[in-house]
Amino acid sequence: MKVAFVGKGGSGKTTLAALFARHLAGEARPVLAVDADINQHLAVALGGPAHAATTATSLGEHLPAIKEYLRGDNPRIGSAAEMVKTTPPGRGSRLLRVVEENPIYAACVRDVGGVRMAVTGEFAAEDLGVSCYHSKVGAVELLLNHLLDGPGEYVVVDMTAGADSFASGLFTRFDRTFLVCEPTVRSLSVYRQYAGYARDYGVALSVIGNKVEDATDVEFLREHVGADLLGWLGRSAYVRRAERGTVGPLEELEEVNRAVLGRLTDAVDDTAQDWAAFTRLAHEFHRRNAEAWANDRAGVDLTAQIDPEFRMEAAAAVTATV
């Protein structure tokens, strides 16, 4: 199951993503965490050293090799150079599992705080004025497009702040999206923007309140997000210590806050994977990107990469029986 954590900058989405990934790993569930935020802090939140994100081989710098591997022998893709972030899989493409041995994971996935993790890569000085961060997260979108994950398997992605992911089809790649929301007007504005766009595409969205002080904060959130409110975390001495660099065992997290992590897990497990919609939206956004900019850049019609006979649900069904 593919899970995204989104929200206003400073709302605590990275903290929640890390806690959730550690919770899953602590229950021996297959999990892969991905830091897709322009501010690469997930590794530290997982308990890694301050330099963990900068010393890891990033997905962004490994992008040519990622494209070559995923392309496989798909006859619709003339070369890896013709692959863009939205290129969908087709017959002959290589598909990924959450846990397996492959050259992408060997190069880019490392254990951080007991969690398997990959990073997109930081926004470097050479990127200033010449590229946007979507050139980094394009590797994440490609991976998610080619990922065969099933119930009981989890990919946890810490996304960029705000509604920035709507600049591509990345927001449609998740089975469940958790929007971390403080009980503030500014945080709610991000929720409204995200919810408005997401519901047009059937995105399963839940709100997790954070930094909740008292019952009035809960009522404030309920008033504005209604049934989307799945749970909330109160102020936490454990989280405060972690933000100062001391990430203790998860058992030290306050019991009431740990219970919320279980609620998140239940929500993900209760979410039905809609592979048909996943494939349809992959084709839709690839067509949009091809016509908007990618065809001109590649010099060929990239909509020809869409394989109308390929079905992710069929590949998932075959894989589940192996």
N, C-alpha and C positions, 0 to 999 in steps of 0.2 A: 504494500500500500504506500502510495506517494503522499507525503504530508508536508505542507508548507506552513511556516510561521511568518506572519506579516504584521505590520503595525507602524505607528508613528515612530520616528527616531527617538530613542530614549524611553520607549514604552516598556521595554524589557523583553522584546521578542527573542533576542539572542539568548538571554538567560533562560527563558522558557524552553526554547529549542534544545538547549544543552541539558536542562533537567529532564526533559522528555526522552531524549536519546539515551541518557544515562539510566533512566528508569527502565527503558526497554532492554538495554544491554544487561542490566542487573538481573532481569528476569530471563536471561539467556535467549532472548528473541533475536533473530537475524536483523541487524540494523546497519544502515550506512548513513552517516551524517554528511551534509554538504554545506559549506559556507559559501553562499552566493550573494553576500552583502558586500557593498563597496568598502565597508569597514570590516576588516577580517578579524573578528574577535571571538568567533565560536570556539577555536582551539583553546584559548585561554579559559573560556567559560566551562569547557569540559575538564579543565584541570591541567592542561598542558602548559609549558613554559611560555614566557612572553613572546619568544621568537618562533613559536611553533608554526605559525602560518607562513612566515617568511622563509623558513628552511625547507618546507615541504615542496615537492615538485607540483606545481599548480596544473589544473586542468587546462587553463588558458595557454600556458607555454607548451603544452603537449597536444594542442589542438590538431595539427596536421596528422600526427600519428593516430589520434582518436578517430579522425575522419577516415583514414585509410583502413583501420580495423573494422569500423562499423559498416563501411561500404561493402566489404566482403566481395562477392561476385555478382552483385546486383547489376543486371545488364542495363538498367535505366540510368545509372550514374556513370558518366563517361570517365570521370577521374575524381579522386578525392578533392582536388582543387575546385570542382564544381559543387561540392557540398556546402550548404550554408546552415545556419543555426536551426532552420525549420525543416530541413530535408527529412522526409518521413521514411521509415523502413519499408522495404518491399521484398518480394521474393529474391533470395540471394543475400540479403543483408544479414549481418551478424547481430543477434540480439543478446542482451545482457541479463544475468540474474543478479539478485541482491548480493548473494555470496557465491563466488566461484573464482576460479583462477583464470585470469586473462591479462594481456599486456597492459591494459589501461589501469586496472587496479594495481598491478605490480609496480607501475611507475608512479601512480598518483594517490593511492590510498594508504594511509598510515594509521596505526593505533594511537589514539590520543585519549588518555584518561579511561582506557578500557572500551573506547568506542572507535569503530572503523570510520575514518573521516577523510574527505577530500576537500580541497579549497579551489576556488576559481582563480585566485591570484589577486594581488593588490593593484590598485590604480597607480601606475608608476609615473615617474617624472617624464619619461619619453612619451607617455600617452597624452600629456597635457596639450590641449589645443588641437589635437589631431584625431582623437578617437573618443568614443563614449564607452561607458562601462558595459554596455550590451555586447561589445566585442568579447568581453571576458565571460559573461554568463551564457553566451552562445554555446559553449561546451557543455554546460549543464542542460540546456534545452535539448541538445543532440542526445545526450545520455538518457534523459527521461523519455524521449521519443522512442528509444530503442530498448527500453527496460521492461522485461517481463517479471513483474513482481506479483505475488499473490497474497492471500490472507495469511497472516502470521509473519509476514516479511515487511520491513519498513525502510523507507527512504525519507529522512528528515532533512528538510532544506530550510536554512535560515536565509530569508529573502532580503532584498534591498528595502529600505524604509519607504513608507508611504505607498502610493499606487504606481510606483515606477515600473513594476513588472508588466503593466498593461501596454507598454511600448512594444511588446511582442506577444506571441501566443503562450509564453511560459506559464501564465496564470491558469491556463486550462489543463496543464499537465498533472494536476494533483487530484487525488481521490478525496482528500479532506484538507481544507485550509483553516488554520487557527489564526484569528486576528486578535492580537494582544492589545487590550484597550485600557488605558487609565481612566479613572472617573473625572475626565476633564473635557471641556468643549473642544479643544484642539485635537485630542485623541479621537473623539467622536466624529469629527469632520473627516478624518481618514477612514473610519468605519463606513460612513455614509457613502463616500466616494467609491470605496472598494466594493461594498455590498451592491451598489447600483450597477456597476459594471459586471460584477461576478454573476449576478442572478440572470443577466441576459444570456449567459452561457452555461447555466445549470451548475455552477460551481458550488459545491457543498461547503458552506461557511459556518463556522462557530466562533463566538467571541469568548475570550478568556480575559476576565477582569484582572488587573494587576495593580499593586500598590494600594490595595483597598484598606482603608483605615477603620471604617465602622459601617453600621447598617445604612446610614444615609448614602454612603458611596455605592452600596449594592443597589439601593432603590433608584439612585440616579442612573446607573447602568441599565437596570431593568426598564426604566421609563423610556430610555432612548434606543435600546437594542432589542427589547422584547424577548421573544423566544430564542433568539440567536445566542443569548447568554448561556453558556454551558457551565461555567464555574468561575471562581475567582481566587486569587492568592492575596493574602494579607501581607502586611509588612513583615519582613523576615530577617531575623538576626543571622540566619545561615546564609541567605543571599547577600546580605551586606558584607559578611566576612569574605565570601567568594569574590565580590566585586573589589575587595582590597587585596586579592591574591591568594587567599586561603580557601581552597575548595576541599571541604571535608567529605567524608563518606556520606552517601545520600541518606543513610539511616538517621543522620543528624538533622535533616530537614524536618521542620515542624510537622507533626502528624496531620494537621488539618490541611497543610499545603501539599504534603505527599499524596493525600487522598485525591487531590485535583488531578495529579498525574495519572492515577488509575482511571479517572473519569475520561481523560483525553484518550487513553488507550481503548476504553470501551467504545467511545464515539468512532474511532478509526475502525475498530473491528466490526462495528455495526454498519459501516458504510459499504454499499454495494459497488463493486467496480463495473463501470460501464465502458467496456472496451470498444463498443461500436461508436459511442460518442467520442471517445479518446481518438480513434482513427479519423472520424469525420472532421473533428476540429483540427487535427494535425494537417489534414489535406487543405482545409479552409485557410488556415494561417500561412501555410507554405505557398498557396496560390497567391494570397495577398502580398506576401513579401517578394515573391518572384516578380509580380507585375509592378510593384512599387519601386524596387531598386535592384533586386538580385539578378534579374535577367540581363540588365545593362552591365552589371559588374562582371558576370560570368561570360557574357557574349553568346549565350545559348538560352533556349527556352527551358527554364528549370521546372515548369509545371509538368514537363514530360517525366519528371522523376516520380510523380504520383502513380502508384500501382493500384488500379481500382480493384484488382482481384485479391490483393493481400488483406488479410484480416488478423489483427493482433489477438482477438479473442480465440481464433483457431490455433494460433501459435501457443497461446497461454494454456489452452486445453491440452495440447500435445505435451507441453513441458510438465504440466501437473501430473501426468501419468507416468513420467519417466522416473 
